[in-house]
């Protein structure tokens, strides 16, 4: 089980403040290098170490997920397009 803490970022001159916005328990271990936040839709996309991709709302609600069926295929990154699409 892995905990994800989603901070709300507020940038001020010369300082950054992080406030806890939500906390989510996910059943698979998360690959910390593969997280992406979409500010236009308030979604977070993440990849697990067993090559699954999940998208959650900031309140913890799961939007969708997909499992990798090919054992050779590896996730190299997770990124949102500038228009907010995955």
N, C-alpha and C positions, 0 to 999 in steps of 0.2 A: 504494500500500500504506500502511496506517495502523496504528500500534501503539496498543494500548489497555493501559494499566497500571491494574490494579484494586487500589486500596489497601484494607487492613484498617484501620478507624478505631477507635482506642482513646481515649476521652475521659477525661481526668483533670482534677482541679481546676486551673484556670488554664492548661491546656496541652492540645494535641491532638497525638497522635503518629500518623503514617501509616507503615505498614510495607507493603512490596511483597508482595502475595499471589499475583498471577499476571500474565502478560503474554500478549497475544493479538495476532496479526497478522491484520487484516481487509483484504480486497481493495478495499473502497470507502472513500472519505473519510467520516469521521464528522462529523455535525453536533453539535458539543460542547454546544449548548443543549438537545439532546434525548437525555439519558441519564437512566435511572432505575434505582435499586438496590432490590431486594426483600429486606429482611433476614430475613423469615420463611422464604424458600426459597433464599436465597443465589444469586439470579439478577440479571443486569444486562440491561436492555433499552436498545437504542440505535437511533437513526435515522441513515441515511446521507444525504449531500447529494443523492443521486439518488432520494430518497423510498422507501427500503426500511427495514423494521424487522426487527431481529435480536434474539434473546434467547440469552444464553450463561450457562452455569454459571461460577462463579468460577474453576474450573480451566481455563477456555478452551473447553470442549466446547459446541458449538452445539446449542441445544435446538430452535429453529425460526426461520424467517424468512419474510417475506412481501414481495413486490414490489408497488409501486403501478402498476397497469396504466393508470390514467387520467392523462394528462399535465397536466390542469388541477388535479387534487387535490394539496394540499400537506399535509404533516405539521405540525401546530401544536404538538404536545407529546407526550411519553411519560410516563405516570404509572401507578403500581400502585394498586389499590384497597387500603384498609386491611386487608382479609382476605387479601392476598397474591396476588390474581388480577389479570391484566392488564386 
